[in-house]
Amino acid sequence: MAKLKLLMHVPDSSRFEAALKVARNFAIAMGDRPYQVRILINFEGINVLNNFTPYEELFKEVLSYGVEVYFCENALKGFNIPKEKVPQGGKTVPAGIVALVEWQDEGFRYVRA
């Protein structure tokens, strides 16, 4: 059975919680089947880091399912958010748009949150 690869794109901070919930639901629905999930936060979506407290528990839960959450370094710079605000377990990529294209080339299925 082929591994399903889901790529959630969050360019709007109002969709961050929805992306986390969809990723969690996908992981649960997959059960024992192989999967990989990446969430990419870029553009205005990066502003979730200005008040991350409401998302902390859900974020930790999603990570427990093996979901990878990436924050765009260009967006961090563009919105003057220090890299130190990226929560523990979160990762960064230099340019979110490049990551989106590369990951799709790797077989990830794009879904915009």
C-alpha positions as a Markdown table, in Angstrom:
| # | Residue | x | y | z |
|---|---|---|---|---|
| 1 | Met | 0.0 | 0.0 | 0.0 |
| 2 | Ala | 1.4 | 3.4 | -1.0 |
| 3 | Lys | 2.0 | 6.0 | 1.6 |
| 4 | Leu | -0.5 | 8.9 | 1.4 |
| 5 | Lys | 1.2 | 12.3 | 1.7 |
| 6 | Leu | -0.8 | 15.3 | 2.7 |
| 7 | Leu | 0.4 | 18.9 | 2.4 |
| 8 | Met | -1.7 | 21.5 | 4.2 |
| 9 | His | -1.0 | 25.1 | 3.2 |
| 10 | Val | -1.9 | 27.9 | 5.7 |
| 11 | Pro | -1.3 | 31.4 | 4.2 |
| 12 | Asp | -4.0 | 32.9 | 6.4 |
| 13 | Ser | -3.8 | 32.9 | 10.2 |
| 14 | Ser | -7.6 | 32.4 | 10.6 |
| 15 | Arg | -7.1 | 28.9 | 9.0 |
| 16 | Phe | -4.4 | 27.6 | 11.3 |
| 17 | Glu | -6.7 | 25.9 | 13.7 |
| 18 | Ala | -8.6 | 24.3 | 10.9 |
| 19 | Ala | -5.4 | 23.0 | 9.3 |
| 20 | Leu | -4.3 | 21.4 | 12.6 |
| 21 | Lys | -7.7 | 19.8 | 13.0 |
| 22 | Val | -7.8 | 18.4 | 9.5 |
| 23 | Ala | -4.3 | 17.1 | 9.9 |
| 24 | Arg | -5.3 | 15.4 | 13.1 |
| 25 | Asn | -8.4 | 13.9 | 11.6 |
| 26 | Phe | -6.5 | 12.6 | 8.6 |
| 27 | Ala | -3.9 | 10.9 | 10.9 |
| 28 | Ile | -6.6 | 9.3 | 12.9 |
| 29 | Ala | -8.6 | 8.2 | 9.9 |
| 30 | Met | -5.4 | 6.6 | 8.4 |
| 31 | Gly | -5.1 | 4.2 | 11.3 |
| 32 | Asp | -2.4 | 1.7 | 10.5 |
| 33 | Arg | -2.0 | 2.8 | 6.9 |
| 34 | Pro | 1.2 | 4.6 | 6.0 |
| 35 | Tyr | 1.0 | 8.4 | 5.8 |
| 36 | Gln | 3.0 | 11.6 | 6.0 |
| 37 | Val | 1.6 | 15.0 | 6.8 |
| 38 | Arg | 3.2 | 18.4 | 6.5 |
| 39 | Ile | 1.7 | 21.8 | 7.3 |
| 40 | Leu | 3.3 | 24.9 | 5.9 |
| 41 | Ile | 2.5 | 28.3 | 7.4 |
| 42 | Asn | 3.6 | 31.3 | 5.3 |
| 43 | Phe | 2.5 | 34.7 | 4.2 |
| 44 | Glu | 0.0 | 36.3 | 6.7 |
| 45 | Gly | -0.5 | 32.9 | 8.4 |
| 46 | Ile | 2.8 | 33.4 | 10.2 |
| 47 | Asn | 1.0 | 35.9 | 12.5 |
| 48 | Val | -0.4 | 32.9 | 14.6 |
| 49 | Leu | 3.0 | 33.1 | 16.3 |
| 50 | Asn | 2.1 | 36.5 | 17.8 |
| 51 | Asn | -0.4 | 34.7 | 20.1 |
| 52 | Phe | 0.2 | 31.0 | 19.9 |
| 53 | Thr | -1.3 | 30.1 | 23.3 |
| 54 | Pro | -4.7 | 29.1 | 22.0 |
| 55 | Tyr | -3.2 | 26.5 | 19.7 |
| 56 | Glu | -0.6 | 25.0 | 22.0 |
| 57 | Glu | -2.5 | 21.8 | 23.0 |
| 58 | Leu | -3.8 | 21.0 | 19.6 |
| 59 | Phe | -0.3 | 21.7 | 18.1 |
| 60 | Lys | 1.2 | 19.2 | 20.6 |
| 61 | Glu | -1.5 | 16.7 | 19.8 |
| 62 | Val | -0.9 | 17.0 | 16.0 |
| 63 | Leu | 2.9 | 16.5 | 16.5 |
| 64 | Ser | 2.2 | 13.3 | 18.5 |
| 65 | Tyr | 0.7 | 11.9 | 15.3 |
| 66 | Gly | 4.0 | 12.6 | 13.4 |
| 67 | Val | 2.7 | 15.6 | 11.6 |
| 68 | Glu | 5.5 | 18.1 | 10.7 |
| 69 | Val | 4.7 | 21.8 | 11.0 |
| 70 | Tyr | 6.9 | 24.2 | 9.0 |
| 71 | Phe | 7.0 | 28.0 | 9.3 |
| 72 | Cys | 8.4 | 30.1 | 6.5 |
| 73 | Glu | 11.5 | 32.1 | 7.4 |
| 74 | Asn | 10.7 | 34.8 | 4.7 |
| 75 | Ala | 7.3 | 35.3 | 6.3 |
| 76 | Leu | 9.0 | 35.6 | 9.8 |
| 77 | Lys | 11.2 | 38.3 | 8.4 |
| 78 | Gly | 8.4 | 40.0 | 6.5 |
| 79 | Phe | 6.2 | 40.3 | 9.5 |
| 80 | Asn | 9.0 | 41.0 | 11.9 |
| 81 | Ile | 8.5 | 37.9 | 14.0 |
| 82 | Pro | 11.6 | 36.5 | 15.7 |
| 83 | Lys | 12.5 | 32.9 | 14.8 |
| 84 | Glu | 12.5 | 32.2 | 18.6 |
| 85 | Lys | 8.7 | 32.4 | 18.5 |
| 86 | Val | 8.5 | 29.1 | 16.5 |
| 87 | Pro | 7.1 | 26.7 | 19.0 |
| 88 | Gln | 9.1 | 23.6 | 20.2 |
| 89 | Gly | 8.6 | 20.9 | 17.7 |
| 90 | Gly | 8.0 | 23.3 | 14.8 |
| 91 | Lys | 10.4 | 23.6 | 12.0 |
| 92 | Thr | 11.3 | 26.3 | 9.5 |
| 93 | Val | 12.0 | 26.5 | 5.8 |
| 94 | Pro | 13.8 | 29.4 | 4.1 |
| 95 | Ala | 11.1 | 30.0 | 1.5 |
| 96 | Gly | 7.6 | 28.5 | 1.9 |
| 97 | Ile | 6.7 | 28.8 | -1.7 |
| 98 | Val | 9.8 | 26.8 | -2.8 |
| 99 | Ala | 9.0 | 24.1 | -0.2 |
| 100 | Leu | 5.4 | 23.9 | -1.5 |
| 101 | Val | 6.6 | 23.2 | -5.0 |
| 102 | Glu | 9.4 | 20.8 | -4.0 |
| 103 | Trp | 7.1 | 18.8 | -1.7 |
| 104 | Gln | 4.5 | 18.5 | -4.4 |
| 105 | Asp | 7.2 | 17.1 | -6.7 |
| 106 | Glu | 7.9 | 14.5 | -3.9 |
| 107 | Gly | 4.3 | 13.3 | -4.1 |
| 108 | Phe | 2.5 | 15.4 | -1.4 |
| 109 | Arg | -1.1 | 16.3 | -2.2 |
| 110 | Tyr | -1.7 | 20.0 | -1.8 |
| 111 | Val | -4.7 | 21.1 | 0.3 |
| 112 | Arg | -5.2 | 24.7 | 1.2 |
| 113 | Ala | -6.6 | 25.2 | 4.7 |
